[in-house]
Amino acid sequence: MTQIEQVLDRLGFSEYKKKAYLTLLKLKKATPCKIAKVSGIPSSKIYEVLSWLYEKGYIVQVSEKPAVYEANNPKYTLGSEIKSRMSDLEELKQEVNKIESNIEITEKGTFSVIKGYDGFFKKMKEVTQRSTKSSIGIVQNWKTDKEILDLEKDAIKRGVKIRYLGPIQESTKEFVNIRKKFGVEIRDYNSPHTRFGVWDDKIVMISLRKDTKEEFMSLWIENEVLSKIFVESFENLWKK
């Protein structure tokens, strides 16, 4: 799969829309019949597909009789589409921020098992975003994405104290130093079998490690009694 095909897939192009656009890029200029023949798109669908591409600005009509279409430069049209979506997402983010923050997402005493790294990081972002006073954890892998780092920065700005125990070595220094710069407290600790986190002395995450990212599982529990046990364990290790 080419790079442009990957971009079109990620932008949500249907198979017919993708084929029509790529075919027109290859042909430079062509009639609907020619595009349908080369791309393999049914003639009953080609006008609908071309109309969508035209309305979105991916192609232009250079003549009417016969109808001839030309593809716009993908570097600019796709770039413009991405900028537009980023603008829409920014507006959506602002609307999300207006939602009442005191809505409780997780009922007290409940627990859930989340499979895979994607689900784990989504949950991490959610609890970090709604934490109000503390976040502690024992980690093994410091690698993360920019969104989590930004959420941790925001948490510290609103008074949340964040502390981590984890291995500090040559391969992890970069990720450790990034966090230290904006106020996360970190101490060196290396335990291949222990990984947990606690937010606001009530939400507990226990890592259930597996061999692959897809098999990775984490257990999430909201329980103040259990939380107290993990907090005490963390504080003892922190002092040592």
N, C-alpha and C positions, 0 to 999 in steps of 0.2 A: 504494500500500500504506500502510495506516495505521500509526501508531506501535506500537499494541498487536500488530498482525500481525507487525511486524518483531521485536518481543520474543519472541513465540511461536515464530517461525521459529528464532531464535537459541537458544531453549531446547530445540529439537529436537522440537516438536510435529509430528505427522503431519498431513496435509491434513484427514483426517476429524476428528481431535481438535480441530484449530484451528477448523474450520467449526462443530462442535457447540458449542464454548465461546463463540464469537462470536455464534452464533445465539441461545443461551440468554441471553447478556448483552442482546441486543436484545429478546427476548421477555419478559424478567424471570422468568416462570414458565411451564413448558410440560411436556407429556407427551412421552415418547420418540417417539410417532408424529408429533406436531406438529414436534418438532425435526428429525426425519428428513425430513419433507415440505418444511420451509422451507430447510433446509441442503442438501438433495439427497443426503444420505448414504443408502446402501441400508439398508432396514429390517433386513436380515440382519446388519448391522454396528453399528447404533445402540446396542444394549444393551452390546456389548463396549466401545464408545467411552465411553459414559456411566459404565460401571463403572470404567474407568481414571480418568476425571476425578473421580469420587466418591472413589476410594481416595487420590488425590493431594491432595484437599482443594479442588479448584477449584470443585466444585459440591456442593450438599446436596439430599437428598431431603426434601421438605416434606410429602408424603403417600404412602401405599402403594396405596390403592384409590380412584381410579386413581393410578398412579405419576406424581408430579409433581416436577420438579426445578427448582432455582433456582441461579443462578450466584453465587458469592461475589465480593466486591469485588476486581477484578484488582489494584488498587494494593497490597493487602495480601497476597493469595495469591501473586502473582508475586514481590513483594518477599521474601516468606518463602522461596520456592523458590530465589531467587538467593542469599540468605544461607546456606541449607543447602548449596548447591553450593560456595560460597566456603569454608565450613567443611570440606567434603570435600576440596577442592583443597589447603587448608592442611595437612590431615593427610597427603595424598598427597605434598606438597612435603617434609614432614618425613621421610617414608619414603624419598624419592629422595635426600635429603641423607645418609641412612645407607648408601647404596651406596658400595662401595669407590671412593675417588677416584683410586686409582692404576691403574685400568683404562685402557689406552691406546685411545682411540677411532680415531685415524687412524694407519695404518701409516707408518713412516718411508719417505720416498722416493716416496710416492704423491701423486697430485694429483686434484682434482675441479673441475668447472666447475659453478657454481651460478647458475641463471637466476632473475631477479626479485628485488625488494627483500625480500620475505618470507623467502625462503630465505637471503638474505645476512644479514639481521638475526638469524635463528635460529642461523646458524653463528657470527656475532659473539658472541652470548650464550654459546654453548658454549665457545669458546676463551677468552673473558674469564673464565668461571667456573673453568676449570682452569689458568689461567696462574699461575705461581708466583714469577716475578722481574721480568719487564719486559713492557711493551706500548708500542709506538711506532707512529705512523702519520701520513700526510699526507692530510688530508681537505679536502673542498670544501664539504660541506653538514653543518652541526653538528646539524641536527635529529635527534632520537632519541626513544625512549620511556623511561618511568620505569624499566622493568626493567633496561635497559642501564646507566642511571645508577646504580641500586642495586648492580648487579654490579660496576661500576667502583669504587664506594665500598668494597664488601667486599674487592675486590682490593687496594686501597691499604691497608686495615686489616691485611691479612695480609702486607704488605711488598712488594707489586708496585709498581714505579715506572712510572707512565703519563705519556707525553709525546706531544703532538700538534703538528703544524705545520699551519696553516690560516689562511684569511682572517679577520682581526679587523676588523669594520666595524660600522656601525650596525645592520644587519639580523642580524648574527650575535652581537652582544654578549651577548644574553640567554643563549644556549646556552653560550657561552664562559665567562661568569661563573659559571654553575651548576657547571660542572666545576672551575673554579679554586677555588671555595669548599671543595670537599672534597679538594683536593690534587693535581689533575691539572695538570701543567706544560704551558703552551701558549705558542707564539710565532707571531707573524704571518708568514704565507707564503701567497702566492697563485699557484697554477699550475693553470690549467684542464685541463691534460693529464696531470697526475700524481696518482695516488691509490694508495697501498699501505699495508699494515700488517704488522707483525712481532710475534709473541708468543714470549717466552722464547728468542729467538735461534734459532728453529727452524721456526716456522709462518709462512708468507708468504701474504698476500692481495694480489692484483693486480686492480685494478678495470678491467673492460672495458666502458667506458661506451657506452650506447645512448641513443636519443631518449626512450624511455618507461620507466616503472618496470617494466613487464612484460618489456621487452627487455634491461634491465640485466643484466649478467653479471659474475661475479667468479671469478677463478681462485685456488684454494687449494692450496698446495704445502707439504709438510713435508720440508724438505731444509736441512741446516745449512750446506752450501756456498753455496747460493743465498741463504739467509738472511743470510750474512755480507756479501754484496754489497750488499743492500738496507740493512742496518744501517749500513754504512760510508757509503753515500749519504746516509742520514738524518742521521748524525752530522756530516757536512760541512755540510749545509744548516742544521743546528741551530746550529753555531758561527757561521755567517754571519749 
